[in-house]
């Protein structure tokens, strides 16, 4: 079983930087795969669960959280859950020897560092001296939720604030034109980018008009398809009948799409994997979109 950690990075969007928590998550996933390879190579028969330590509280929290997770995180958590007889524990950053090369430690110092070669002092003692099991209830209050929130907010876009909100709180009932609605939303995006002096970075290099379209689609799906979104994001939840029949999935933009019958046809991805939306009579935006398409 090869360690395909490069694929994990490539799956992330080209213009989105991997955050530290996500890199830590990839490291934990690599550790579980290394454990699997070691078990197979040595034909190990373990009486106790194997222990994997991480100094990232955010990563240790993800496999147990009931919150919806970004697709990138959710996919890797699912894969980690497939590894059986394993236990995750927290180790303090100061005791994490994997960080030694990043702490201005020279190659010579690393070569002479006994902990780098033999592990921390406690690893050579009986297990009762090791850092104990990750206690979700005790540690939950200590988790740096800002890191997790930044990841979710960056993907979901901070402009959509609540379940029933719309982009920039625009009252869509006042609009009879799809094109005008998108152009006004695009102007809002351009204005935000301008006043932030470049600090508000979009996830792609697309035009504000294109970003506005996807922003509205995400808003509609969040407001009208919350049950479907939750079902797709839940790690241990059985897929609903609708999700199975339409082969729904969440793409890298956090947009729900369908896997149609044309996945082998050489057509654009948008046509191959159409966006899943409610019926026009159920949502004003979808009505304006469909009307615009028919007129054009």
C-alpha positions as CSV (number, residue, x, y, z in Angstrom):
1,X,0.0,0.0,0.0
2,X,1.9,3.1,-1.2
3,X,1.8,6.3,0.8
4,X,0.0,8.7,-1.6
5,X,0.5,11.8,0.4
6,X,1.2,13.8,-2.7
7,X,-2.3,13.0,-4.0
8,X,-3.7,14.5,-0.8
9,X,-2.0,17.8,-1.5
10,X,-2.9,17.8,-5.2
11,X,-6.6,17.2,-4.4
12,X,-6.6,20.6,-2.7
13,X,-7.4,23.5,-5.1
14,X,-4.4,24.9,-6.8
15,X,-4.9,28.4,-5.5
16,X,-5.7,27.4,-1.9
17,X,-2.8,27.1,0.5
18,X,-2.9,24.1,2.8
19,X,-3.4,25.2,6.4
20,X,-1.2,23.8,9.2
21,X,-4.1,21.7,10.7
22,X,-4.7,20.1,7.2
23,X,-1.0,19.3,6.9
24,X,-1.1,17.8,10.4
25,X,-4.1,15.7,9.3
26,X,-2.2,14.4,6.3
27,X,0.7,13.5,8.7
28,X,-1.7,11.5,10.9
29,X,-3.2,9.8,7.8
30,X,0.3,8.9,6.7
31,X,1.0,7.4,10.1
32,X,-2.0,5.2,9.9
33,X,-1.0,3.9,6.5
34,X,2.6,3.3,7.8
35,X,1.0,1.4,10.6
36,X,-1.0,-0.7,8.2
37,X,2.1,-1.5,6.1
38,X,4.1,-2.5,9.2
39,X,1.3,-4.8,10.4
40,X,1.2,-6.5,7.1
41,X,5.0,-6.8,6.7
42,X,5.6,-8.2,10.2
43,X,2.3,-10.1,10.4
44,X,1.7,-8.5,13.8
45,X,-1.0,-9.9,16.2
46,X,-1.6,-7.0,18.6
47,X,-3.3,-7.5,22.0
48,X,-3.6,-3.8,22.5
49,X,-4.5,-0.9,20.1
50,X,-1.5,0.7,18.4
51,X,-0.9,4.3,19.7
52,X,-0.4,7.3,17.4
53,X,0.6,10.6,19.0
54,X,-0.1,14.1,17.6
55,X,0.4,17.5,19.1
56,X,-2.5,19.0,17.0
57,X,-5.6,19.2,19.2
58,X,-7.6,20.3,16.2
59,X,-6.7,17.1,14.2
60,X,-7.5,14.9,17.2
61,X,-10.9,16.5,17.5
62,X,-11.9,16.1,13.9
63,X,-12.5,12.3,14.0
64,X,-14.9,12.7,16.9
65,X,-16.7,15.9,16.0
66,X,-20.4,16.0,15.1
67,X,-19.9,19.2,13.2
68,X,-19.9,19.1,9.4
69,X,-16.4,19.2,8.0
70,X,-14.9,20.5,4.8
71,X,-14.7,17.9,2.0
72,X,-10.9,17.8,2.2
73,X,-10.9,17.1,5.9
74,X,-13.9,14.8,5.8
75,X,-12.4,12.5,3.1
76,X,-9.2,12.0,5.2
77,X,-11.1,11.4,8.4
78,X,-13.2,8.8,6.6
79,X,-10.0,7.0,5.6
80,X,-8.5,7.2,9.1
81,X,-11.7,5.6,10.4
82,X,-11.1,2.5,8.2
83,X,-8.0,1.6,10.2
84,X,-8.9,-0.7,13.1
85,X,-7.4,-1.2,16.5
86,X,-5.8,2.2,16.8
87,X,-5.7,4.8,19.5
88,X,-4.9,8.5,19.2
89,X,-3.3,10.4,22.0
90,X,-2.1,14.0,22.5
91,X,1.5,14.9,23.1
92,X,2.7,18.4,24.0
93,X,4.4,20.3,21.3
94,X,7.6,20.5,23.3
95,X,7.8,16.7,23.5
96,X,7.0,16.1,19.8
97,X,10.4,15.1,18.4
98,X,9.0,15.3,14.9
99,X,9.2,19.1,15.2
100,X,12.9,19.2,16.0
101,X,14.0,20.0,12.4
102,X,11.7,23.0,12.4
103,X,13.1,24.5,15.6
104,X,16.3,25.9,14.2
105,X,18.0,22.5,14.9
106,X,21.0,22.1,12.7
107,X,21.9,18.8,11.0
108,X,24.8,18.3,13.4
109,X,22.6,18.9,16.4
110,X,20.0,16.5,15.0
111,X,22.6,13.8,14.5
112,X,23.7,14.1,18.1
113,X,20.2,14.3,19.5
114,X,19.4,11.1,21.3
115,X,15.6,11.8,21.4
116,X,15.6,12.1,17.6
117,X,16.9,8.6,17.3
118,X,15.3,6.9,20.3
119,X,12.2,9.0,20.9
120,X,11.2,11.0,24.0
121,X,12.3,9.8,27.4
122,X,8.9,8.5,28.4
123,X,8.6,6.1,25.4
124,X,11.3,3.9,26.9
125,X,9.3,3.6,30.2
126,X,6.2,1.4,31.0
127,X,3.0,2.6,29.3
128,X,1.7,4.2,32.5
129,X,4.3,6.9,32.1
130,X,3.2,7.8,28.6
131,X,0.8,10.7,27.8
132,X,-2.6,9.2,28.3
133,X,-5.6,8.7,26.1
134,X,-7.1,11.7,24.3
135,X,-10.0,12.8,26.6
136,X,-12.5,14.5,24.3
137,X,-14.6,16.0,27.1
138,X,-11.7,17.4,29.1
139,X,-9.8,18.7,26.1
140,X,-12.7,20.1,24.1
141,X,-12.6,23.5,25.8
142,X,-8.8,23.8,25.1
143,X,-9.1,23.2,21.3
144,X,-8.1,26.2,19.3
145,X,-11.4,26.4,17.4
146,X,-10.2,29.4,15.5
147,X,-8.1,27.2,13.2
148,X,-11.0,24.9,12.4
149,X,-13.4,27.9,12.0
150,X,-11.0,29.5,9.6
151,X,-10.9,26.4,7.4
152,X,-14.7,26.1,7.3
153,X,-15.2,29.8,6.8
154,X,-12.7,30.1,4.0
155,X,-14.5,27.4,2.1
156,X,-18.1,28.4,2.9
157,X,-17.2,32.1,2.4
158,X,-17.8,34.4,5.4
159,X,-20.4,36.4,3.5
160,X,-23.0,33.6,4.1
161,X,-23.5,34.1,7.8
162,X,-26.5,32.1,8.9
163,X,-28.7,29.3,7.6
164,X,-31.3,31.6,6.2
165,X,-29.0,34.4,5.1
166,X,-28.2,35.5,1.5
167,X,-25.0,36.8,0.1
168,X,-24.4,40.3,1.5
169,X,-28.0,40.1,2.8
170,X,-29.3,41.0,-0.7
171,X,-33.1,40.9,-0.8
172,X,-33.6,38.7,-3.9
173,X,-37.4,39.2,-4.0
174,X,-36.6,42.7,-5.3
175,X,-34.9,41.4,-8.4
176,X,-36.6,40.1,-11.6
177,X,-33.4,39.7,-13.5
178,X,-30.8,37.0,-12.9
179,X,-28.1,38.9,-14.7
180,X,-28.7,42.1,-12.6
181,X,-28.7,40.1,-9.4
182,X,-25.3,38.5,-10.2
183,X,-23.8,41.8,-11.4
184,X,-24.8,43.6,-8.1
185,X,-23.3,40.7,-6.1
186,X,-20.1,40.9,-8.2
187,X,-19.9,44.6,-7.4
188,X,-20.1,43.8,-3.7
189,X,-17.3,41.3,-4.0
190,X,-15.1,43.8,-5.9
191,X,-15.8,46.4,-3.2
192,X,-14.8,44.0,-0.4
193,X,-11.6,43.1,-2.2
194,X,-10.8,46.8,-2.7
195,X,-11.4,47.9,0.9
196,X,-9.5,44.9,2.3
197,X,-6.4,46.0,0.2
198,X,-5.9,42.5,-1.1
199,X,-6.2,40.8,2.3
200,X,-9.5,39.2,1.3
201,X,-8.2,36.5,-1.0
202,X,-10.7,34.6,-3.1
203,X,-10.1,30.9,-3.6
204,X,-9.8,31.2,-7.4
205,X,-8.6,33.7,-10.0
206,X,-12.0,33.8,-11.6
207,X,-13.9,37.0,-12.3
208,X,-16.1,38.6,-9.6
209,X,-19.1,37.7,-11.8
210,X,-18.3,34.0,-11.7
211,X,-17.6,34.1,-8.0
212,X,-20.9,35.8,-7.5
213,X,-22.8,33.0,-9.3
214,X,-21.1,30.3,-7.2
215,X,-21.7,32.3,-4.0
216,X,-25.5,32.3,-4.7
217,X,-25.5,28.6,-5.6
218,X,-23.8,27.8,-2.3
219,X,-26.2,30.0,-0.4
220,X,-29.2,28.3,-2.0
221,X,-27.8,24.9,-1.2
222,X,-27.0,25.9,2.4
223,X,-30.5,27.3,2.9
224,X,-32.6,24.7,1.0
225,X,-30.5,21.5,0.9
226,X,-29.1,21.5,4.5
227,X,-30.3,17.9,5.1
228,X,-28.5,16.7,1.9
229,X,-25.4,18.7,2.8
230,X,-25.3,17.2,6.3
231,X,-25.9,13.7,5.1
232,X,-22.9,14.0,2.7
233,X,-20.6,15.5,5.3
234,X,-21.4,13.1,8.1
235,X,-18.6,10.6,8.5
236,X,-20.5,7.7,9.9
237,X,-24.0,8.4,8.6
238,X,-25.7,6.2,6.1
239,X,-26.4,7.9,2.8
240,X,-30.0,8.9,2.1
241,X,-32.0,7.4,-0.8
242,X,-31.8,10.7,-2.7
243,X,-28.0,10.9,-2.3
244,X,-27.6,7.3,-3.5
245,X,-30.0,7.5,-6.4
246,X,-28.5,10.8,-7.8
247,X,-25.0,9.9,-6.7
248,X,-24.6,13.3,-5.0
249,X,-21.2,14.5,-3.9
250,X,-19.6,17.7,-2.7
251,X,-16.9,19.2,-4.9
252,X,-13.8,21.2,-3.9
253,X,-16.0,24.4,-3.8
254,X,-18.3,22.8,-1.3
255,X,-21.0,22.7,-4.0
256,X,-23.3,19.6,-4.3
257,X,-23.2,18.0,-7.7
258,X,-24.7,14.9,-9.4
259,X,-22.8,12.1,-11.1
260,X,-24.8,11.7,-14.3
261,X,-24.6,9.1,-17.0
262,X,-22.0,11.1,-19.0
263,X,-18.9,10.7,-16.9
264,X,-17.1,8.9,-19.8
265,X,-18.1,11.4,-22.4
266,X,-15.6,14.1,-23.3
267,X,-17.5,17.1,-22.2
268,X,-16.9,19.9,-19.7
269,X,-17.0,19.1,-16.0
270,X,-20.0,21.4,-15.5
271,X,-22.1,19.3,-17.9
272,X,-20.6,16.0,-16.7
273,X,-21.4,16.8,-13.1
274,X,-24.4,19.1,-13.0
275,X,-25.1,21.2,-9.9
276,X,-27.9,20.0,-7.6
277,X,-30.5,22.7,-6.9
278,X,-34.1,22.8,-5.6
279,X,-37.1,23.2,-7.9
280,X,-37.6,26.7,-9.3
281,X,-41.0,27.1,-7.5
282,X,-39.1,26.4,-4.2
283,X,-36.5,29.1,-4.6
284,X,-36.4,32.5,-6.1
285,X,-32.7,32.3,-7.3
286,X,-33.3,29.0,-9.1
287,X,-36.4,30.5,-10.8
288,X,-34.4,33.5,-12.0
289,X,-31.6,31.2,-13.2
290,X,-33.9,28.9,-15.2
291,X,-35.8,31.9,-16.6
292,X,-32.5,33.4,-17.8
293,X,-31.4,30.2,-19.4
294,X,-34.7,29.8,-21.3
295,X,-34.6,33.5,-22.5
296,X,-31.0,33.1,-23.8
